[in-house]
Amino acid sequence: MSHAKSLRVIGQFLDIASVPSFELEKERHAQDYLLRSDSLTKTPEWILRHAHDENDFIEESARPVADDGLLRFTPIDISRLESQGQRKRRAHSSAQTQV
């Protein structure tokens, strides 16, 4: 996924999770993004943990964890969030078409 698309997906997540201030950096030798925030609560962690396809199962140990204001977004997390957003946009568009 492109850098711009990853940033868009992470930004949409932060908007939904109501994270007011943060620092975001990309790891040098990985595709992961690290988010630091003093205002990070358990809500963003919960949203990210449950942002997966209904038929997918994510092992607890493989899920990203918010710890001391740090949240890791892996390429898999970003793709999962993008897929979830696409499904919601399609459902919303379909609902508007039926009205």
Backbone torsions as a table, in degrees:
resi	resn	phi	psi	omega
1	MET	NA	140.8	-178.6
2	SER	-67.7	158.0	179.1
3	HIS	-58.7	-46.2	-178.4
4	ALA	-61.8	-43.1	-179.6
5	LYS	-66.6	-39.6	177.7
6	SER	-61.9	-43.5	179.4
7	LEU	-64.1	-38.1	178.2
8	ARG	-63.1	-46.2	-179.0
9	VAL	-63.1	-45.7	179.0
10	ILE	-63.3	-41.2	178.3
11	GLY	-61.8	-41.3	177.8
12	GLN	-64.6	-39.4	176.9
13	PHE	-61.3	-46.0	-178.8
14	LEU	-63.7	-34.7	177.7
15	ASP	-66.2	-47.4	179.6
16	ILE	-63.2	-40.4	-177.4
17	ALA	-81.5	-1.7	178.3
18	SER	55.1	48.9	175.6
19	VAL	-91.4	110.0	-171.9
20	PRO	-76.5	-31.7	-179.8
21	SER	-144.7	145.3	-175.5
22	PHE	-164.9	166.9	169.2
23	GLU	-124.1	136.4	-178.7
24	LEU	-125.9	131.4	176.1
25	GLU	-137.9	151.9	177.4
26	LYS	-98.0	133.3	177.9
27	GLU	-64.2	142.8	-174.6
28	ARG	-64.7	-44.6	-173.7
29	HIS	-110.0	18.5	179.9
30	ALA	-141.3	173.3	178.2
31	GLN	-96.6	6.9	-177.0
32	ASP	-81.0	151.2	172.4
33	TYR	-112.9	137.2	178.0
34	LEU	-109.7	127.4	179.7
35	LEU	-109.9	127.1	176.4
36	ARG	-117.3	135.8	178.9
37	SER	-159.1	134.1	174.1
38	ASP	-73.3	-18.8	-177.0
39	SER	-99.6	11.7	-179.6
40	LEU	-73.8	124.9	179.7
41	THR	-111.8	-175.9	177.2
42	LYS	-70.7	-19.5	-178.8
43	THR	-61.2	-50.4	178.1
44	PRO	-60.2	-37.4	177.8
45	GLU	-61.9	-45.0	-179.4
46	TRP	-62.2	-43.9	-179.8
47	ILE	-59.8	-46.2	-178.6
48	LEU	-66.7	-39.3	179.6
49	ARG	-63.9	-31.5	-175.5
50	HIS	-102.4	8.2	178.7
51	ALA	-90.3	77.2	178.5
52	HIS	-146.4	164.7	178.5
53	ASP	-61.0	146.1	-177.6
54	GLU	-57.4	-31.1	-177.8
55	ASN	-90.7	-5.9	179.8
56	ASP	-83.0	149.7	171.5
57	PHE	-124.8	127.1	-179.5
58	ILE	-111.8	122.6	178.5
59	GLU	-63.4	143.6	-178.2
60	GLU	-54.2	-40.9	-177.0
61	SER	-69.9	-20.8	-178.8
62	ALA	-89.9	-7.2	-177.6
63	ARG	-81.1	144.5	177.3
64	PRO	-67.9	149.3	-176.0
65	VAL	-126.7	134.6	172.7
66	ALA	-85.9	123.5	-179.1
67	ASP	-142.6	121.9	180.0
68	ASP	53.7	42.9	177.1
69	GLY	76.0	19.3	-179.4
70	LEU	-119.6	132.0	177.8
71	LEU	-134.2	131.0	-178.8
72	ARG	-101.7	131.5	174.2
73	PHE	-110.6	110.7	176.4
74	THR	-88.5	165.9	175.5
75	PRO	-56.1	-34.1	178.0
76	ILE	-66.5	-43.0	178.0
77	ASP	-60.2	-44.6	-177.6
78	ILE	-65.0	-43.2	177.4
79	SER	-62.9	-40.0	179.4
80	ARG	-63.5	-45.1	178.9
81	LEU	-64.6	-38.7	178.4
82	GLU	-64.4	-43.8	178.8
83	SER	-61.8	-43.1	179.1
84	GLN	-62.5	-43.5	178.7
85	GLY	-62.9	-40.5	178.4
86	GLN	-62.9	-42.7	178.7
87	ARG	-61.4	-42.8	-179.9
88	LYS	-65.5	-40.6	179.8
89	ARG	-66.5	-39.6	177.7
90	ARG	-64.3	-43.3	179.6
91	ALA	-64.1	-41.3	179.3
92	HIS	-66.0	-42.8	179.0
93	SER	-65.1	-40.7	178.9
94	SER	-64.6	-41.1	179.2
95	ALA	-64.3	-38.4	179.2
96	GLN	-69.5	-34.8	179.5
97	THR	-67.5	-33.6	-177.6
98	GLN	-77.1	-14.8	-177.8
99	VAL	-77.0	NA	NA
